[in-house]
Structure formats: C-alpha cells, structure tokens
Amino acid sequence: MSVDDALRLWWVLPTGLALLGYGLALAGLTPAQRAVWVKGRIVAVGQPSHGTSKRPVIPVTVAFQDPATGQEFVLSNDGKHGDSVEEAWVGREVEVRHPRGRPHMFRIVLHSPEDKNGRSGPYCTVVLLLIGLVIHATVLWGYPWALLGFGGLVTAFAAISPDIRTARARNALLAQAIAVPARVVAVTRDVYTDGEGGEIISHTPVVTFTTLEGTEVTVLSRDGIPDPSRSLGRRLTIHYAPSDPAVCTPDLAADRRGNERAVGMIIILLIAGTAAVVTGAILL
C-alpha cells in the first residue's frame, strides 16, 4: 500500500465521525442536546486539604431542581462532576446538565455553554480532517502546499480564537477592581514527571477573601503569589471585579501582563500564518 493510499484511508475515520456527529447534532440526538440543562446554585463550599492534590479543586455542594419532577436535589460534586470549580462562594449560580431521569449523574458546566448544540466533537474531527488534507497535499505536491495549508489553518484558528476577547473583557472587569484583604488557607501539592523521568512539584495556594457585600469567596490562585510553597497563612490583597468575584487576582500588573502576552501570541500567530500563506503562494 502506498503512502497516498494510506492517507486516503486515514481520512475515512475523521470524515465518518464528522458526518455522524453533525448528523446527530442536526437531529438533536447528541448526549448534550438530549440532556436536561438547568440553573443550579452553590449552597456549600469546602476547602482543599493542605498538601493534597489540587485535582479535585474546590469541593462544592450544588442545589438544582429537576424540571420533569419538580424535585430539588442537593448534591456534592466531589471534584468529579463536570468542570472544575476554581472560584466558589455560596449563592454562585452555575449551569448544570444531567441525563433525563438521572439527576445524580449531573455535570457542572462553567466554560462550555456552546456544547449545548452538540457540535464540539464534530468540530474536532473536522480539524483532524483538515490537518490530514494538508499532510496529503504536502506529500503529493510538495512543501509549498504545507506552507499554504498550515499557514491557512493557523491564520483561521487565530482569527476565531476567543483569547483576545477574553483578555479585553477581563481587563475591563478588573479596571474597576476592588481591593480586599485575603489569606492563604491551604497550599495544594502535585507531583509530575518530565520527559526525562525527573519530578516537577507544583504548589497552588487556596485563598479566601470576603467581598464588600459580605460574601466569602474561596479561589485557587494559580498565579501572582510569590514562593507559593511557603505561602500557607500568608495575608495578602486580592483585587476582584465587583460584578463577578470569580474574576480576581493578587497582582493586577501581572494579570495585565498575562493578558497582553495572550493577545500578543494571537497576533504573532496571525502574522506567521499569513506570511506562510503568502510564501507558499509565491513558491507554487
């Protein structure tokens, strides 16, 4: 079997999965579309134990009502049901989905409301298909097509990336930030193995603060706290957006620099992708 034949066969899988996924989405038969989506609220907030892994993140108890029966359920996520909660307070509203008739199998959805249409899976298979097409074109017609294909993909993905909008929205929210005292109540510890078999230890502080309205907020602070492994009990200042306490940071300047880096990376990808397309077109 030639390389060309192998590549054509490889296309069959992502093409079939994409067609199946989009067909199910159009018919409203994907698990996300068939699930029950309701508004829930956090009614209790736990605290990660000092020195344990951050993987369960912040344990919370969520209350929501099953619209089919009207029964209210109060269930703990145990860090296992859906998206991880890294900013929690009693009264915070969250979106909850569960299979019909099985509310105990609920999932918290914080960052992916677009999954309601059930098209995130087919979208990923289309991306694989496009990458395969570029590789095939490169094998058949040479590297100028790699520049055209991958340059076009990079440009398109950078253009539709939400990173710039997210960074600008965060900057706008923190422009009116309120500063309040905070304290590190625990430090999580995770051990990873690098490619050479060495250990990498990651420490993440768990911080609590109280808003001006009296709401106690618990957050996992991944950035902005120096020497995190020795930060237990440290008192510091947290800056939070008055309209959304989930948008908060212990270091406004560092947060802005991080947003600038995210925007800069997208701009670099746009420039690099466009340059690759132009170069590939010239070399054809």
Secondary structure, 3 states (H helix, E strand, C coil): CCHHHHHHHHHHHHHHHHHHHHHHHHHCCCHHHHCEEEEEEEEEECCCCCCCCCCCCCCEEEEEECCCCCCEEEEECCCCCECCCCEECCCCEEEEEECCCCHHHCEEECCCHHHHHCCHHHHHHHHHHHHHHHHHHHHHHCHHHHHHHHHHHHHHHHHHCCHHHHHHHHHHHHCCCEEEEEEEEEEEEEEEECCCCCEEEEEEEEEEEECCCCCEEEEECCCCCCCHHHCCCCEEEEEEECCEEEEEECCHHHHHHHHHHHHHHHHHHHHHHHHHHHHHHHHC
